[in-house]
Amino acid sequence: MFIYRCDITLQEATFFSSREIGSLYGTEPLIGNYALAYAFGYAQSRYHNDGGITYKEDLGRLNEAGLYITPASFVDSPRFLLRTFNAQTDAYWSAYGAGVVVGRTEFGWSERRGQHWYTLEPNGTQRRHNPTNRPQEGRIRMLAAENWACAYVLSTSEIVIPRYIRLGKFMSKARVESRRLAHDTLDIGEQVITHLLNPADLSSDSQMSIFDLVNVPPVPLVRNARVTGRLLKLEDGVFLPAAMHFGVEHLP
């Protein structure tokens, strides 16, 4: 078993829509392991996507390859930035509709009739703007640059850890410093694991009794979990459950 500690330092403000409260879109101080699997380049998303979710196929391939990455826990107190946004266009004239933002095109003005807006098309017809599930204005809370987090990569074979990755909705840059750690496999009964874990990824030999739940999409995470079962004691003093894998078999 090869285990690598990866220290991830944010080079730019980083945003995940972890929690939405009214018009506030907040980033929790963590990075999920699904996001890291794609960011590290181990899981490959499709170039064309019709809106389907492909976690089961993409992460299932990592299970077959014997590769796993934990969620990333931020070290020290994380720092945040608060920014406002709106979906206003750069056109000379624009207006907010019900779930849409409309503006003037080269063919003419947009026109409101009842609850809907219409825009003139090149062929002379009028196209109705259908509402979309996108925020038009609000505030976003992002993780500031220079925050740093720690994740662990576990592999049955030696692998390459990338030096730089992209994270979040805005593909923000982050630096990765990695080193291989020695480890021991122990069976010492119950142990409190402070590092973030994905509970769906634990093996059947690992049992959790008490934990702090962090309810974030797409999978809730836990910290300060009391875990019973075979454990990995890493060179840096961190304990992790043994035999973790992406629990994609639980996904629909």
WOGI-V645116 format. One record per run of one state. SS is the DSSP state (H for helix, E for strand, L for the rest). FROM is the first residue (numbers start at 1). TO is the last residue. Records with the same first field share a line. If there is no record, write none. Layout:
BEGIN
SS->FROM-TO / FROM-TO
END
This chain:
BEGIN
L->1-1 / 11-13 / 15-18 / 22-23 / 27-29 / 32-32 / 40-54 / 66-66 / 70-71 / 75-79 / 87-93 / 97-100 / 104-104 / 106-107 / 109-109 / 114-115 / 121-125 / 129-136 / 144-147 / 156-163 / 168-171 / 182-182 / 187-189 / 194-196 / 198-198 / 202-206 / 209-211 / 215-220 / 224-224 / 229-230 / 235-238 / 242-247 / 251-252
E->2-10 / 14-14 / 19-21 / 24-26 / 30-31 / 67-69 / 72-74 / 80-86 / 94-96 / 101-103 / 105-105 / 108-108 / 110-113 / 116-120 / 126-128 / 137-143 / 148-155 / 164-167 / 172-181 / 183-186 / 190-193 / 197-197 / 207-208 / 212-214 / 221-223 / 225-228 / 231-234 / 239-241
H->33-39 / 55-65 / 199-201 / 248-250
END
